[in-house]
Amino acid sequence: MARTGSILPWIAARRAAETWPYARAIASAPGAVTLAEAETFQLRHGLNFATQDYLSLGSHPSVREAAERAVRDYGVHSGGSSILQGRSGLSRALEQEIGDAMQTEEVVLFSSGWGAAFSAVTALVRADDHVVMDRLAHASLQTGAAAATTRITRFEHLSVDALRRALVAIRADDTRNGILVITEGLFSMDSDSPDLLEMQAVCREYQATLLVDVAHDFGSLGPQGSGHIGRTGMLGEIDIVVGAFSKTFASNGGFVATRHAGVRAYVEAYGGPHMFSNAMSPVQVATVRETLRIVRSDEGDQRRAALMTAVGTLRHALTHEHGFTCLGDPSAVVPVLIGHTPVARLASGGVLRRGLFANLVEFPAVGIRAARFRMQVQADHTPEQSREGAAILAEAVSEARETLSQMKNEVRGVEPTSVHQPAVRAS
Ligand SMILES: Cc1ncc(COP(=O)(O)O)c(C=O)c1O
């Protein structure tokens, strides 16, 4: 216990300097604008680019009605794990609806996306098996892999060639044990996506199983919100799909979807959080059912179009008007590269003082010289709000650069220089 205390003065110093933008609490619904705590715990009103409610469904009247109806009909509590009567008729219906959307027969629900991802890996991978994963895969997948086996290979982000090389090397020595290949539909720190057609083909060639986590793209991208899998014509073709309801679906929970009944049975029996953690509550399930209905409707298309207009305006203003580099492809996640961690930390205080909530992402979530702001856009953001958000970020970053150039020598002394790659991913 003694060693834990040393972190406190560091956090307190960053909080005092308004460079500790973590664990903020909100004081109103997290829409396009919101009221939230500053580092000093005072409440501030501001433009909100820090919430993952990509289609703005958290405030949708029919979603709220569905949630209220579930409270009336079922109460507020699931009362047990899925295996021990924690499911309701609503959960059965949601399993069916996710199966329709993903074109998979078998669906298992979890009370978080984290639990779904961790469980899919740990339920299926044995100690002698191999995990081959994109090196930027989410912490839930990395932790699952580490819990399941020591035989883990991380391949260069998005590279099918690197994946193939890893599979060739493993199969040269081991033709017997399983290989689980792990990637994501949309990487949420970089806003980029893999070539799923190629990856699934390479996996088949080397008797490997492909798992794709669609936490950020399912609902927010692709025809009827089918995500990167849908937009690349791969619905029903991916071995195992893992998803989260915590982004577009305005709730908590997650799922594993597959066409293999055996995989479903294994994930139910050996996915720890399915057996040993309470199921999604009826109000969460009802919320997801109604948001999924909207996601797949014409209204979903309109909301995705509004989202992409806001995203396009934001990326254009950031790059063309203010000279920033936005990483990846247009999606609800707009990663704005700052690079130098001290500049990014100082700017995190500057954006807050000017009335903008935007998440700072620093080492170890990303590389030490790859600090960034992750702006998360909602369908309800107007183009004006996107332009204003970009302008505030630009002012805050230029103020931070100026402040740092005055303090240059002092800053050089404390900046770590040796570590370049992220140690863990979080989002
Ligand atoms: C790729 C990925 N998987 C899983 C999760 C965890 O989802 P949840 O917040 O629903 O637990 C996240 C969260 O951001 C994620 O980005």
The ligand as an SDF file (V2000), in Angstrom:
LIG
                    3D

 16 16  0  0  0  0  0  0  0  0999 V2000
  -12.8820   -1.3280  -28.8400 C   0  0  0  0  0  0  0  0  0  0  0  0
  -13.5670   -1.2650  -27.5140 C   0  0  0  0  0  0  0  0  0  0  0  0
  -14.0060   -2.4000  -26.9520 N   0  0  0  0  0  0  0  0  0  0  0  0
  -14.6380   -2.3940  -25.7610 C   0  0  0  0  0  0  0  0  0  0  0  0
  -14.8550   -1.2110  -25.0760 C   0  0  0  0  0  0  0  0  0  0  0  0
  -15.5280   -1.2380  -23.7480 C   0  0  0  0  0  0  0  0  0  0  0  0
  -16.8510   -0.8700  -23.8550 O   0  0  0  0  0  0  0  0  0  0  0  0
  -17.7270   -0.5210  -22.5640 P   0  0  0  0  0  0  0  0  0  0  0  0
  -17.4610    0.9040  -22.2520 O   0  0  0  0  0  0  0  0  0  0  0  0
  -19.1200   -0.7650  -23.0420 O   0  0  0  0  0  0  0  0  0  0  0  0
  -17.3340   -1.4360  -21.4750 O   0  0  0  0  0  0  0  0  0  0  0  0
  -14.4330   -0.0170  -25.6340 C   0  0  0  0  0  0  0  0  0  0  0  0
  -14.6770    1.2390  -24.8990 C   0  0  0  0  0  0  0  0  0  0  0  0
  -14.4250    2.2950  -25.2670 O   0  0  0  0  0  0  0  0  0  0  0  0
  -13.7570   -0.0300  -26.8800 C   0  0  0  0  0  0  0  0  0  0  0  0
  -13.3030    1.0960  -27.4170 O   0  0  0  0  0  0  0  0  0  0  0  0
  1  2  1  0
  2  3  1  0
  2 15  2  0
  3  4  2  0
  4  5  1  0
  5  6  1  0
  5 12  2  0
  6  7  1  0
  7  8  1  0
  8  9  2  0
  8 10  1  0
  8 11  1  0
 12 13  1  0
 12 15  1  0
 13 14  2  0
 15 16  1  0
M  END
$$$$
